[in-house]
Amino acid sequence: MESLQKKYNRTKMWYQSAQTLLKRRTITDVWWQEWDKDYPEEGTGLCFKTDKGDVFFVGMDDEGNGPGALHVGMSDARRKGFEKAGLCSHVLPVGVESNDAFIDLYKQVKGDKNEEI
């Protein structure tokens, strides 16, 4: 059985790791990416990059066996603003078009292959 001290030390390490990776960081990019090209049925998952260059993805488990949805909690007032703007305010799901596929869709819709998104 794990000692109380060992459990405390492990938990402290996880908190310190998360805080060092995420606290006071700025998210600089967000995209959906194919999870595993060998298993396309797993779909796409949400990824984001911070100002330190670290890239994060939302996975269904510790091993990264598949993508996971990112659930959002916010105030009612903020949620109303999202809804008024036609945006989703409760979850960022799996299975959204990958970044490359989205760019292709944009080009098809806009008809301009040189325009930046």
C-alpha positions in Angstrom: 0.0 0.0 0.0 1.2 3.5 -0.9 2.3 5.6 2.1 0.5 8.9 2.8 3.8 10.8 2.2 4.2 9.1 -1.2 0.7 9.9 -2.2 1.1 13.6 -1.1 4.4 13.9 -3.1 2.9 12.5 -6.2 -0.1 14.7 -6.0 2.1 17.8 -5.3 4.2 16.9 -8.4 1.1 16.8 -10.6 -0.2 20.2 -9.3 3.3 21.8 -9.7 3.6 20.3 -13.3 0.1 21.7 -14.3 0.8 25.1 -12.8 4.2 25.4 -14.4 2.8 24.4 -17.8 -0.4 26.4 -17.7 -0.5 29.2 -15.1 0.1 32.7 -16.6 0.5 31.2 -20.1 -1.2 32.6 -23.1 -2.8 30.4 -25.7 -1.5 31.4 -29.0 -3.2 28.9 -31.4 -6.1 26.5 -31.3 -6.9 23.8 -33.9 -8.4 20.3 -34.4 -6.1 17.6 -35.7 -6.4 14.1 -36.9 -5.8 11.9 -33.9 -4.0 9.0 -35.5 -3.6 8.7 -39.2 -3.5 4.9 -38.8 -6.9 4.9 -37.1 -9.0 7.6 -39.0 -12.1 6.4 -37.3 -10.9 8.1 -34.1 -11.6 11.4 -35.7 -10.0 14.7 -34.7 -9.2 16.2 -31.4 -8.7 19.7 -30.0 -5.1 21.0 -29.7 -3.7 24.3 -28.5 -0.3 25.9 -28.2 1.0 28.3 -25.6 3.4 31.2 -25.7 6.2 28.9 -24.4 5.7 26.7 -27.5 4.1 23.8 -25.6 1.3 22.0 -27.5 -1.5 20.4 -25.6 -4.3 18.0 -26.8 -7.4 16.9 -25.1 -7.3 13.1 -24.9 -9.8 10.5 -23.6 -7.3 9.0 -21.2 -3.7 9.3 -19.8 -2.3 7.2 -22.7 -3.9 9.4 -25.4 -5.9 6.5 -26.9 -8.3 8.9 -28.6 -9.5 12.5 -28.6 -11.7 13.9 -25.8 -14.1 16.8 -25.5 -13.2 19.9 -23.6 -16.2 20.9 -21.4 -16.6 24.6 -20.5 -17.9 26.2 -17.4 -18.8 29.9 -17.4 -21.1 32.5 -16.0 -24.6 32.8 -17.3 -23.9 36.3 -18.5 -20.8 35.2 -20.5 -22.8 32.2 -21.9 -25.5 34.5 -23.1 -22.9 36.6 -25.0 -21.6 33.4 -26.7 -25.2 32.4 -27.6 -25.9 35.9 -29.0 -22.8 35.6 -31.2 -23.9 32.2 -32.4 -21.0 30.4 -30.6 -20.9 27.2 -28.6 -20.4 27.8 -24.9 -20.6 24.4 -23.3 -18.2 22.0 -25.0 -15.5 21.9 -27.7 -16.2 18.4 -29.2 -14.2 15.7 -31.0 -14.7 15.1 -34.7 -14.5 18.7 -35.9 -12.8 19.1 -39.4 -9.0 19.0 -39.0 -7.1 22.3 -39.6 -6.0 21.2 -43.1 -9.5 20.2 -44.0 -10.9 23.5 -42.6 -8.4 25.5 -44.7 -9.5 23.4 -47.8 -13.2 24.1 -47.0 -12.5 27.8 -46.6 -10.7 28.0 -50.0 -13.6 26.2 -51.7 -16.2 28.5 -50.1 -14.2 31.7 -50.7 -12.8 30.6 -54.1 -9.5 32.4 -53.3 -6.5 30.0 -52.8 -4.2 32.9 -51.8 -6.2 34.5 -49.1 -5.2 34.0 -45.5 -7.8 32.7 -43.0 
